[in-house]
Amino acid sequence: MPSVKAVRSPLLRISQLILGGLLIVSAPILAPLPGPAGIFVFAGGMVLVLRNSPRARLRWARLKRRWPKAGHFVDRMMRRQSAMRRHERAKASKSASVATGAN
């Protein structure tokens, strides 16, 4: 398994970025079809774009700050590790504050 800091080929990054963009653009085309295909195609495109574009990650972070409920929902649905850690920290701090307030 390669390390987290492994540098990927720029050609691979650009091709994944283009594929992600195409998946995002094709999601509305698949939306009228029966079943949830458009949602999964859009999510796959978002994952590819966010993994390969620092600019997209910055814009995503700004959108999440502006609309935290929507950002939290999307992070939970994408099962992002950072969202899971934040959720566990919030749950732990809430339970700790309830425990100290009960005394």
C-alpha positions, -999 to +999 in steps of 0.1 A: +000+000+000+015+034-010+021+060+016-002+089+020+025+114+009+031+095-023+031+118-053+008+108-082+015+114-118+002+148-130-013+130-160-032+107-137-044+136-116-056+156-146-074+126-161-092+118-128-101+155-125-116+155-161-134+122-154-149+136-122-161+167-141-177+145-167-194+125-141-208+156-124-220+170-157-236+137-166-255+133-133-284+155-143-288+136-175-292+104-156-315+119-130-348+113-149-340+076-152-356+053-127-335+046-096-309+067-079-281+065-105-277+102-108-269+106-071-242+080-072-227+093-104-226+128-089-210+116-056-184+097-075-176+128-096-173+149-064-149+125-048-126+125-079-127+163-082-121+169-045-093+144-043-074+160-072-080+197-070-068+219-042-089+248-056-121+226-055-113+216-019-110+253-009-143+262-025-159+231-009-147+242+025-161+277+020-195+263+009-195+241+040-188+271+063-216+290+046-242+262+048-230+239+077-260+217+078-258+208+041-220+203+043-224+181+074-251+160+056-229+155+025-198+147+045-218+120+064-232+106+032-197+104+017-184+089+049-155+113+050-131+105+079-128+141+089-166+143+093-166+112+114-139+126+137-158+159+141-190+140+149-173+119+176-156+149+191-189+168+193-206+138+208-178+134+234-178+171+243-216+171+246-216+141+269-188+156+290-207+189+294-239+170+304-219+149+329-203+180+345-236+199+345-254+171+362-231+172+393 
